């Protein structure tokens, strides 16, 4: 008898990281963007679709959402979820190079710009994809020094995989406020603003937190994608031992709960 198929990194990401982390942050980004009923909106780097699912009711039945992501496994999960009420959502595989010109009223990006091979070029493509006067709102994590749990986790992970910390810490690579503001301005956006926000994230089962987080991250972090299953499990065990005191410090009521800080940037074409 064959073993049941193991969930993919994208499925683990959607079942663990999304409800514990990204579901809590999506409303922050959307509230900042202030979408209007009936708008045509791009969800850039949509992953498994949490921003689009929060956004659809806000736009109403006349609105349209395009969820764009380069990862087919992430999009497969997004398509498998029930369609949200409100605006229709079209899931599309692609990168910033595939964006049409002057198509969208609003572009949103939650924690995806830092994974683009050329973030500056991606911002230029996002600007061109907006209609004149169109708006951009994006979120990136603040630098790793502001993340009390992920900093020791990634330091241990980088040591285990023999990688530089800045390579494995890609999710936190655009976390300096002044640099992010300059990037948007250099891409041609007007009325640029970069604000800071802090939210608490919560995950059940602290004993499995490190394992599920690392396996989820394999959906988006190249250094973890390159490992086979046994390699990822070795990383999990070493990192879990290294950060056990940190996990214990932030565990309460059967959950691990800790603050995360992000930058929310806005601009207008």
N, C-alpha and C positions, 0 to 999 in steps of 0.2 A: 504494500500500500504506500503510495507516495505521500510525502509530507505536505501539509498545507503550505501554500505559497506564503512567504514572509512579506509583510507590508513593505512597500518601497519607501525610500527616504521622503518622497513627496507626500505619501500617505501619512507617515509618522509626523511630518511637519504640520500637516493640516489637522491632525487629531490632537497634537500636544502643544506645539508652539503657537499655533493660531489662537486657540481659546485662551491660553494662558498669557499671551503677550500681544499679538497683533490685533485681536478682537478688541482689546482695551485701548489701542492707539488709533485705530481707524476713525472713530468719531472725532478725535482731536484734529486730525488732518482735514476731515470733511467740514467740521465746524469752521475751521480757519479759512477754507476755500469758499464757503458760503455759496454752494451751488444753487442755481435757479431752476425752477420748474421748466421742463421742456428742453433743457440744454443738451448738447452733444458733447459727451465727456470721454476722455481717454484715461484709462487706468494703466499707466505705464509700469511694466514689471509687475503685473498683477498677481503673480504667483498662483495660489489656489483660489483667489477671488474674494478675499474678505472685504476689501475696500468697495468693490463693486456691489457686493451684497448689502452693505450698509447704505450705499449711495442710491441704489435703485428706487427705494420708496421716496427719497427726497426729491427725485427728478420727476416722478409721476409717469403716467403712461405715455406721455408725449416725448419723454426724454430718451436718449440713446447712450449706451455705454459700450466702448470697445475695450476689452481687456487684452493687452498685448504682453506676451512673455516669450522668451527664447526657449524655455524648458518644456518639452512636450509632456513630461510626466506631471508637472505642476498643472498644466492645462487640462490634462485628462482628469485630474481630481476636481478641478473647477467645473468641468462639464458634467461630472457625475453628481454634483450637488443639486438639490432642487432649485429651480429658477426662482429668484426673488420676486416679490411683488413690485410693481411700478415699472420703471424703464426696462426695455429689453436690453439684454447683454449679448454681445458677440465676442467669443473668445478667439483670439488670433495668435498664431505662432509667428514670432518675428522679433526684430531688434529695432533700435532707433533708425537704422538705415532704411527700414521698410515703411517709415511713417509717411503718409501723404502730406501735401502742403495745404495750409489754410482750411482745415477740416473741422477742428474742434473749438468749442467755446471755452473749455476748461481742460487742463491736463493735471492729473494727480499722480503722485509717485510716492509710495510708502516703502522706504528702505530698499530701493532698487538701484538708485543712481550709482552707488558705490560699487556695484557689481558690473557696471558697464566697462568694457576695455578702455574706452576713452570718454570719461564723464563730460569733458568740455564739449566734445563733438556731439554727444547725446543731448546736452542742453541746447545746442544750436539746432538740432533736429526737432526737439520739442517746441522751440520757439517758432520754427517754420510751420509746424503742424497746427499751430493756433491761428484762428482767424484774427484779423486786426482788432486789437483791444482785448483779445483772449487772455485768460489768466492761467498761471501755473502755481500749484502748491505742492511742495514736496517735503518729505521728512527723511532725515538721516540721523543715525545715532550720534550723540556727542562722543568725543574721543574716549579711548579705552580707560584713561585715568579717572573718568567720571562714572565707571561701571563697576560697582563693588564686588559683584559675583563673576561677571564675565571676564574681568581682568585676570584674576588668578586662574580661572578655568583655561583661558587661551594661552596664558604663559606656560602652564603645564602641558597643554596640547602641543604647542610649538616645539617644546623640548622633546616630546615623545616622537613626533614625526620628523624631527630634524630639520625644521623649517624656521625661517625668520619670523619673529612675532608679527611684523607688519604684513607678512604674506597671509598668515592664517587669520589675522584680525581684520580681514577685508571689510566686514560689516561696519567697522568703526573708523574707516579710513578717511572719511570726509567730515570729521566731527569738530572742525575749528570754525567758529562763527565768522571771523573776518575773511577767511579763505573762501568759504561757501558764498558769502555775499559777493566777493570779487568774481567768482566763477559765473554767477548769474548775470552780473553787470557786463562782464566781458562777452557773454553770449548774446547780449543785446536786449536783455529784459529791462524794463523801466519800473520805477516805483518798487524797487527791491527792498524787502524787509526780511530779517532773520530773527526769529524769536526762540527762546528756550522753553522747554516744557519738561516736567517730571511726572511720571505716573508709576504707581506700584504695579508690578506684574506678579501673578500668583500661579503656581503649578502644584497639582496634587502629587502625592507619592514622592516625597523628597529622596527616598532611597533610589528611585529610578530617574531622578532629574538629570544627572550627568549623562547617563546612557541615552535617554530619549532626546536630549538636546543635541548631543554629538551626532546621533544617527539622523536627526532632522537636518542638521547643518550640512550633512553630506549632500543634500539636494542643491546647495548653492555655493559651497566653499570648495574650490578646486582641489586643495590639498587633501581634503577628506573624500572627495569624489574619487580620487585616484587610488584609494585603498580598497582592498577586497574586504569581505565581511569579517574575516579573522583579524585583519589589520585594524579595522575600526574597533573591534571588541578589545584588542590590546590597548588601544588608545583610551577607550572608556575606562578600563580597570586602572590604568596608571593615573589618569586624571581624577577619577573618583577618590582614590587614596590621597592624592595631593591636596584636594580642596575639601576634604571631609570636615575640617573645622569651620570653613566658611559656610558650607551647607547647614551645619548644625546651628551656627549663629543666626541664620535667617529662617529657621524652621519654626513654625508656630501652628498649632491646631491641625497637624497632619498635612500642612502645606509648606512649601518654601515660598516666601514672599519678600520681595526686595525692590528698591526704587531703580528705575532706569531713566536716563536723561536723553533727550533728543533735541535736534534743531528743526524748526519748521520754517521753511523759506517760501516766500511768495514773490511773484513778479508779474508783470503785464507786458504783452507784446506791444 
